[in-house]
Amino acid sequence: MSNKIYFTPGPAQLFYTFEEHLKKALFLDIPSISHRSSTFIGVVEETTAALKELLEIPNGYNIYFLNSANEAWDRIIQNLVDQNSHHFVNGSFSQKFYDFALSYNKTSTITKVEDGAAFTNWGIPEEAELIGITKNETSVGHSFLEEEIASLRKKNPDKLIALDIVSATPSLPIDLSQVDTAYFSVQKAFGLPPGLGVWIANEKCQEVALKRANNTSIGSYRALPNLKKFGDKNQTPETPNMLFIYLLGKIAQDILQAGVQRMRNDTTYKAAILNQAIENHQLLDHFVASKDHRSKTTIVAKTNDPEKFIQFFEKRDIILGTGYGPHKKNHIRFANFPTHSKESVEMVCDLLEKIE
Amino acid sequence: MSNKIYFTPGPAQLFYTFEEHLKKALFLDIPSISHRSSTFIGVVEETTAALKELLEIPNGYNIYFLNSANEAWDRIIQNLVDQNSHHFVNGSFSQKFYDFALSYNKTSTITKVEDGAAFTNWGIPEEAELIGITKNETSVGHSFLEEEIASLRKKNPDKLIALDIVSATPSLPIDLSQVDTAYFSVQKAFGLPPGLGVWIANEKCQEVALKRANNTSIGSYRALPNLKKFGDKNQTPETPNMLFIYLLGKIAQDILQAGVQRMRNDTTYKAAILNQAIENHQLLDHFVASKDHRSKTTIVAKTNDPEKFIQFFEKRDIILGTGYGPHKKNHIRFANFPTHSKESVEMVCDLLEKIE
């Protein structure tokens, strides 16, 4: 790796133990061994076990390997939505999930507020089969509250809830028992290169997919019952991204070993000092108005001159995130992931003070 | 990497320059930079250009990045097949493509012969919209001849032809102008870890996908028109497997630099000595009866005692391929990919002689 530190919210800074595990993986020939070998079955088992512990995945929920969060949207619609899904949208990624549903000719519906705004209307159309929520809207730094998710669950016990936990997990505690399915890509808070996605789904999802399969196609190799058939044996239907599955397991183990609570305390501390630095800065302001809904893992500041900040930091080998999509010209984003040390975030805060 | 040499037909031995390029990729922060950055757009451009030259991809054919050949089957059916596809099946992988079509509730048809047998009946049902052919049936070592593909093309000018070039490309010369779409995964002859697939499709495929999109869903982010929209800008719809796209380009460049013709001559030489060794061996015989249809890249021998061979070689840190699926107990397979040196194959032949 170069001397740069990436505070971009994904692709992001690689996890600090990444290279060490990569070397070991090559030494073990992980990319060359058979994906049906007992060695690789052991890798899938180990990675699955580490994720189950780290993410506190409830019993009856299974883990499947995809290639991106985009694919999770795609497969969720294919497998779990017959006619309607309902989406809470306040940024580009929650919007995309809704767009994917439309591309599958679903008559999906949407509760849309301004980018980064908190939701106030919690009504869901009766015909919605699945509710799409984004725990951390990476594009604008809005965080869905745990009590908001629990309340949706309580009011809609018969609907599936799909939770996007990209760039939220494993940094934030998330009660997965309040949702039926969740998904993330590994190039955010896990500090891996992009190319692997993780899809968590409970038995209710399996039932819905199986039932739908009687009347329609739910896809091929990544139909949920097929994923489960192989997953139950710690296998995958196809030759998967074996190297990244191995590395994900190792990084999950490292985070567990170092202490999940400590990592989460650090996340809170780093978010607090970044937020303070934004508040103290005359050229910066919070983008998300509601303090409670500000993301701890993707801190978004608005400014009239993002380039000033980005270039100042880039000269010092620190790469900040630009604003996403329509916000490119008036936002900067700071990722706050487990690999970012407290010292490096303190340095960012100190440097911010020097920009006038 | 360990001291082992993998002659398994995928996942396979990593390309001999893999580690060098991997180190460079990490130094350049390829896994951390933005997938929308000019640097990564340059990577996609470079990889695409190298593949176009190496595979002699005709004008009007575009390259898109998927995650596996399994995904190519999935996306081809989603995008290009309305009701019927027809599949030439003489092994497990050609069978799987047909099975994928059925899982999408297509009324697809099949010309099935015994595993590894050559085809003699070339009739195609009139209603077939797409013909599925497997250039190299990796499971049993059968190779489709270039003249067979050309003849199918001539007799079926209005149907799409989809060619599976997994474990065939870039080792074998393939006239892609005789087909409309082709696909491969990188963990075979390119010597990369699994997790990336390449999908080549011509303008006729785009037209079919666009036309179908008026009446039905052709998928979401990996609908062909969406892949083209991003591909035309050397981008991908989602955050892709950036690291492997970079590495694929570098390995393609290395093969070009070392000389494609030389690599193909070497492939022919290595296949010839392996075939000779099989013929000379009293415990081995060719599985594919038709000499012309024997794969040069996946040499398959039948034997009553595959474990004897596999264990003998494993003791010497050489990993042979087992038989695939139903042939596990009476086949061994030898991959013959660009990374396998003539010397290493000569060594395998010499060692074969020692087994009695």
HADDOCK unambig.tbl for C-alpha pairs under 7 A between the chains (distance, minus, plus):
assign (segid A and resid 1 and name CA) (segid B and resid 26 and name CA) 4.73 0.50 0.50
assign (segid A and resid 1 and name CA) (segid B and resid 27 and name CA) 4.27 0.50 0.50
assign (segid A and resid 1 and name CA) (segid B and resid 28 and name CA) 6.81 0.50 0.50
assign (segid A and resid 1 and name CA) (segid B and resid 29 and name CA) 5.83 0.50 0.50
assign (segid A and resid 2 and name CA) (segid B and resid 27 and name CA) 4.98 0.50 0.50
assign (segid A and resid 2 and name CA) (segid B and resid 28 and name CA) 6.46 0.50 0.50
assign (segid A and resid 2 and name CA) (segid B and resid 29 and name CA) 6.40 0.50 0.50
assign (segid A and resid 11 and name CA) (segid B and resid 31 and name CA) 6.61 0.50 0.50
assign (segid A and resid 11 and name CA) (segid B and resid 32 and name CA) 4.77 0.50 0.50
assign (segid A and resid 11 and name CA) (segid B and resid 33 and name CA) 6.11 0.50 0.50
assign (segid A and resid 11 and name CA) (segid B and resid 34 and name CA) 5.96 0.50 0.50
assign (segid A and resid 12 and name CA) (segid B and resid 32 and name CA) 4.75 0.50 0.50
assign (segid A and resid 13 and name CA) (segid B and resid 32 and name CA) 5.67 0.50 0.50
assign (segid A and resid 14 and name CA) (segid B and resid 32 and name CA) 6.79 0.50 0.50
assign (segid A and resid 26 and name CA) (segid B and resid 1 and name CA) 4.75 0.50 0.50
assign (segid A and resid 27 and name CA) (segid B and resid 1 and name CA) 4.27 0.50 0.50
assign (segid A and resid 27 and name CA) (segid B and resid 2 and name CA) 4.99 0.50 0.50
assign (segid A and resid 28 and name CA) (segid B and resid 1 and name CA) 6.80 0.50 0.50
assign (segid A and resid 28 and name CA) (segid B and resid 2 and name CA) 6.46 0.50 0.50
assign (segid A and resid 29 and name CA) (segid B and resid 1 and name CA) 5.83 0.50 0.50
assign (segid A and resid 29 and name CA) (segid B and resid 2 and name CA) 6.41 0.50 0.50
assign (segid A and resid 31 and name CA) (segid B and resid 11 and name CA) 6.63 0.50 0.50
assign (segid A and resid 31 and name CA) (segid B and resid 193 and name CA) 4.61 0.50 0.50
assign (segid A and resid 31 and name CA) (segid B and resid 194 and name CA) 6.79 0.50 0.50
assign (segid A and resid 32 and name CA) (segid B and resid 11 and name CA) 4.77 0.50 0.50
assign (segid A and resid 32 and name CA) (segid B and resid 12 and name CA) 4.76 0.50 0.50
assign (segid A and resid 32 and name CA) (segid B and resid 13 and name CA) 5.66 0.50 0.50
assign (segid A and resid 32 and name CA) (segid B and resid 14 and name CA) 6.80 0.50 0.50
assign (segid A and resid 32 and name CA) (segid B and resid 193 and name CA) 6.78 0.50 0.50
assign (segid A and resid 33 and name CA) (segid B and resid 11 and name CA) 6.10 0.50 0.50
assign (segid A and resid 34 and name CA) (segid B and resid 11 and name CA) 5.95 0.50 0.50
assign (segid A and resid 67 and name CA) (segid B and resid 67 and name CA) 6.93 0.50 0.50
assign (segid A and resid 70 and name CA) (segid B and resid 238 and name CA) 6.42 0.50 0.50
assign (segid A and resid 74 and name CA) (segid B and resid 220 and name CA) 6.49 0.50 0.50
assign (segid A and resid 100 and name CA) (segid B and resid 220 and name CA) 5.42 0.50 0.50
assign (segid A and resid 103 and name CA) (segid B and resid 217 and name CA) 6.42 0.50 0.50
assign (segid A and resid 103 and name CA) (segid B and resid 219 and name CA) 6.45 0.50 0.50
assign (segid A and resid 103 and name CA) (segid B and resid 220 and name CA) 5.43 0.50 0.50
assign (segid A and resid 104 and name CA) (segid B and resid 217 and name CA) 5.10 0.50 0.50
assign (segid A and resid 104 and name CA) (segid B and resid 219 and name CA) 6.00 0.50 0.50
assign (segid A and resid 104 and name CA) (segid B and resid 220 and name CA) 6.71 0.50 0.50
assign (segid A and resid 105 and name CA) (segid B and resid 217 and name CA) 6.17 0.50 0.50
assign (segid A and resid 193 and name CA) (segid B and resid 31 and name CA) 4.61 0.50 0.50
assign (segid A and resid 193 and name CA) (segid B and resid 32 and name CA) 6.78 0.50 0.50
assign (segid A and resid 193 and name CA) (segid B and resid 243 and name CA) 6.95 0.50 0.50
assign (segid A and resid 194 and name CA) (segid B and resid 31 and name CA) 6.79 0.50 0.50
assign (segid A and resid 194 and name CA) (segid B and resid 239 and name CA) 6.55 0.50 0.50
assign (segid A and resid 194 and name CA) (segid B and resid 240 and name CA) 6.14 0.50 0.50
assign (segid A and resid 194 and name CA) (segid B and resid 241 and name CA) 5.17 0.50 0.50
assign (segid A and resid 194 and name CA) (segid B and resid 242 and name CA) 6.49 0.50 0.50
assign (segid A and resid 195 and name CA) (segid B and resid 240 and name CA) 5.69 0.50 0.50
assign (segid A and resid 195 and name CA) (segid B and resid 241 and name CA) 4.05 0.50 0.50
assign (segid A and resid 217 and name CA) (segid B and resid 103 and name CA) 6.42 0.50 0.50
assign (segid A and resid 217 and name CA) (segid B and resid 104 and name CA) 5.10 0.50 0.50
assign (segid A and resid 217 and name CA) (segid B and resid 105 and name CA) 6.17 0.50 0.50
assign (segid A and resid 219 and name CA) (segid B and resid 103 and name CA) 6.46 0.50 0.50
assign (segid A and resid 219 and name CA) (segid B and resid 104 and name CA) 5.99 0.50 0.50
assign (segid A and resid 220 and name CA) (segid B and resid 74 and name CA) 6.48 0.50 0.50
assign (segid A and resid 220 and name CA) (segid B and resid 100 and name CA) 5.42 0.50 0.50
assign (segid A and resid 220 and name CA) (segid B and resid 103 and name CA) 5.44 0.50 0.50
assign (segid A and resid 220 and name CA) (segid B and resid 104 and name CA) 6.71 0.50 0.50
assign (segid A and resid 238 and name CA) (segid B and resid 70 and name CA) 6.40 0.50 0.50
assign (segid A and resid 239 and name CA) (segid B and resid 194 and name CA) 6.54 0.50 0.50
assign (segid A and resid 240 and name CA) (segid B and resid 194 and name CA) 6.14 0.50 0.50
assign (segid A and resid 240 and name CA) (segid B and resid 195 and name CA) 5.69 0.50 0.50
assign (segid A and resid 241 and name CA) (segid B and resid 194 and name CA) 5.16 0.50 0.50
assign (segid A and resid 241 and name CA) (segid B and resid 195 and name CA) 4.04 0.50 0.50
assign (segid A and resid 242 and name CA) (segid B and resid 194 and name CA) 6.48 0.50 0.50
assign (segid A and resid 243 and name CA) (segid B and resid 193 and name CA) 6.95 0.50 0.50
